[in-house]
């Protein structure tokens, strides 16, 4: 049996599909592709002046890019949003990184395969759209590193976004703020200073040893990646690092350090103030 559908219903359905397609298209900017990676902006649903967005990077097998602190070598990504419209501020949130052999006896920190960097976007005027324009500089590395320059733009509107699920999942991979000695199964128990050596005692569940990363008060601090002491106290994983890589004229006394502790399925950030040398 052949059923005839009125033309106005067909037209309405087609219009609905077009609107849905247009809304979906606005959830992410087109991929900007180079020889070993691609990058784009994504937007979450907008409900007020503070919105959730993201920077998505996909990498070819065997290639990686860097965390905000690249480790012993590497170049952190840089983002310039100065040409955006109705944009008050952007805060980049960084998922916990992994370690890579840098090919020179050290270790780099970053991401492989793909990463979605969440970002909190604040509008100047909550009643108007934000047109985000990003100039992005990053490096992709295998045995060699290749610099990449990309430009992307995306309007943040009030429509519901199909990227909300991916952005929520990415937020779950960002280390959570924590305080020393909190009762988590994975936690930094204490931080001590012995001359140029910093000792960080970590409580961790049985199984795979966690990783610990340290950053100074400003990006020009190049502190080494902490290593686990084989003679850790009972029930602890003791990490050590030396106060090397300080900028000229900087002092470690009273310095504000950020510790990032990464376990098998949890990660935490600790802001600590370095005590004076004993």
C-alpha positions in Angstrom: 0.0 0.0 0.0 1.3 3.4 -0.9 0.7 6.2 1.6 0.7 9.8 0.4 2.4 12.2 2.8 1.2 15.9 2.5 3.9 18.2 1.2 3.8 20.5 4.2 4.7 17.6 6.5 7.6 16.6 4.2 8.8 20.2 4.2 8.5 20.5 8.0 10.5 17.3 8.5 13.2 18.5 6.0 13.4 21.8 7.8 13.8 20.0 11.1 16.6 17.9 9.8 18.3 21.0 8.4 18.0 22.8 11.8 19.4 19.7 13.6 22.3 19.5 11.2 23.0 23.2 11.6 22.9 22.9 15.4 25.2 20.0 15.3 27.6 21.8 13.0 27.9 24.6 15.5 29.0 22.3 18.3 32.5 22.1 16.8 34.7 23.9 14.4 36.1 22.2 11.3 39.2 20.0 11.9 42.4 21.8 11.1 44.7 19.1 9.8 48.4 18.8 9.4 50.6 15.8 8.4 50.4 14.1 11.8 47.5 15.6 13.8 44.3 17.6 13.7 42.8 20.1 16.0 39.4 21.8 16.5 37.3 23.8 19.1 34.2 22.3 20.6 31.4 24.0 22.5 29.2 22.8 25.3 25.6 23.9 26.0 25.4 27.5 27.1 23.3 28.3 30.2 24.8 31.5 31.5 28.0 33.6 31.4 30.3 30.7 32.2 30.4 28.0 29.5 32.3 24.8 29.0 34.2 24.3 25.8 37.2 22.3 24.7 40.2 22.0 22.4 40.3 18.6 20.7 43.5 17.1 19.3 43.9 13.9 17.5 47.3 12.3 16.7 48.5 9.7 14.3 49.7 6.4 15.9 53.1 6.7 17.5 52.9 10.5 17.8 52.3 12.6 20.9 51.9 16.2 22.0 52.7 17.9 25.3 51.2 18.8 28.7 51.4 22.3 30.1 54.7 21.2 31.7 56.5 19.2 29.0 58.9 17.5 31.3 62.6 17.1 30.5 62.1 18.2 27.0 59.4 19.4 24.7 57.2 22.5 24.0 53.9 23.1 25.8 50.9 24.2 23.7 50.2 27.9 23.5 46.8 29.5 22.9 45.9 33.1 21.9 42.2 34.1 22.1 42.8 37.8 21.8 40.8 38.2 18.5 37.7 36.7 20.0 34.4 38.7 20.4 32.5 39.1 23.7 35.1 36.9 25.5 36.0 37.9 29.0 38.4 35.0 29.9 39.4 31.4 29.1 40.8 28.9 31.5 42.4 25.8 30.1 41.9 22.6 32.2 44.5 19.9 31.6 43.8 16.2 31.8 46.5 14.1 33.6 49.4 13.4 31.3 51.5 10.3 30.7 55.3 9.9 30.4 57.3 9.3 27.2 60.9 8.5 26.6 62.3 11.7 25.1 65.1 9.9 23.2 67.8 11.8 25.1 67.8 9.9 28.4 64.9 11.9 29.9 61.1 11.8 30.0 58.5 14.1 28.5 54.9 14.6 29.6 51.9 14.7 27.4 49.3 12.9 25.4 49.1 10.3 22.6 46.2 9.2 20.3 43.8 12.0 21.3 43.1 14.5 24.0 40.3 16.9 24.8 41.4 19.9 26.8 38.3 21.3 28.6 38.1 25.1 29.0 35.9 27.4 31.0 34.7 30.3 28.8 33.4 33.5 30.4 31.4 35.9 28.3 31.6 39.7 28.8 27.9 40.0 28.0 25.9 36.8 29.0 23.1 37.8 26.7 25.2 37.7 23.5 27.0 34.9 21.7 30.8 34.4 22.2 32.7 34.1 18.9 35.9 32.4 19.9 38.9 32.7 17.6 42.0 30.7 18.7 45.5 30.9 17.3 47.1 27.6 18.5 50.8 26.6 18.6 51.8 23.1 19.6 54.3 20.4 18.7 53.7 16.8 17.6 56.6 14.3 18.2 57.6 10.8 17.3 61.4 10.5 17.0 61.5 14.2 15.9 59.2 17.1 16.9 57.3 19.1 14.3 55.8 22.5 15.3 52.2 23.1 14.3 50.4 26.4 13.9 46.6 26.3 13.6 43.7 28.8 13.7 40.1 27.9 14.6 36.9 29.8 15.4 33.6 28.8 16.8 30.5 30.6 18.1 29.2 29.7 21.5 25.4 30.0 21.5 22.5 28.9 23.6 21.7 25.8 21.7 22.1 22.3 23.3 25.3 20.7 22.4 26.1 17.1 21.3 29.6 17.6 22.8 28.4 17.7 26.4 29.1 14.0 27.0 32.6 14.2 25.7 33.4 17.4 27.7 32.0 15.8 30.9 34.2 12.8 30.3 37.3 15.0 29.7 36.6 16.9 32.9 36.8 13.6 34.8 40.4 13.1 33.6 41.5 16.5 35.0 43.3 16.2 38.4 41.1 17.3 41.3 42.2 19.8 43.8 43.2 18.2 47.2 45.0 19.0 50.4 48.0 17.2 52.0 47.0 14.3 54.1 43.4 14.0 52.9 41.9 10.6 53.5 41.8 9.5 49.8 43.2 6.1 48.9 45.7 7.9 46.8 47.1 11.1 48.5 50.2 13.1 49.2 50.9 12.6 52.9 53.7 15.0 53.5 56.4 17.2 51.9 59.8 17.6 53.4 63.0 19.5 52.5 66.5 18.2 53.0 68.9 20.8 51.6 68.4 20.7 47.8 66.3 17.6 48.0 62.6 17.6 48.3 60.9 14.4 49.7 57.2 13.8 48.9 55.6 10.9 50.8 52.6 9.4 49.0 50.0 6.9 50.2 48.8 4.7 47.3 46.7 1.6 46.8 48.5 -1.7 46.1 49.2 -2.2 42.5 50.8 0.1 39.9 52.9 2.8 41.4 51.6 6.3 40.9 53.4 9.1 39.1 54.2 12.5 40.5 55.0 15.7 38.7 56.1 19.1 40.1 55.8 22.7 38.7 57.2 25.9 40.0 55.5 29.3 40.6 56.1 30.3 36.9 56.5 28.4 33.7 60.3 29.3 33.5 60.9 27.0 36.5 62.2 23.7 35.0 62.1 21.3 38.0 63.0 17.6 37.3 60.4 14.9 37.3 60.3 13.3 40.8 61.6 9.7 41.1 60.5 7.0 43.6 63.0 6.2 46.3 63.6 2.4 46.5 64.0 2.8 50.3 60.6 4.4 50.8 59.1 4.3 54.4 56.8 1.3 55.1 53.4 1.8 53.5 54.6 4.8 51.5 55.9 5.7 48.1 58.6 8.4 48.7 59.4 10.6 45.7 62.5 12.7 45.5 63.6 15.6 43.3 66.4 18.2 43.5 65.8 21.9 43.4 67.4 22.3 39.9 66.2 24.3 37.0 65.3 27.5 39.0 65.3 30.8 37.0 68.2 33.1 37.6 67.7 35.0 40.8 64.8 32.9 42.1 64.8 31.4 45.6 63.2 28.2 46.6 62.4 29.4 50.1 58.6 30.0 50.3 58.1 29.1 46.7 54.6 28.0 45.7 54.8 24.5 44.0 52.1 22.5 42.3 52.2 18.8 42.7 50.2 16.5 40.4 49.7 13.0 41.6 48.5 10.5 39.0 47.2 7.0 39.8 45.6 4.2 37.8 42.2 5.9 37.8 42.5 9.0 40.0 44.6 12.1 39.8 45.0 15.0 42.3 46.6 18.5 42.4 48.2 19.9 45.5 49.4 23.5 46.0 52.2 23.6 48.6 54.6 26.2 50.0 58.2 25.1 50.1 59.7 25.6 53.6 63.1 27.2 54.1 66.1 24.9 54.0 66.8 23.5 57.5 
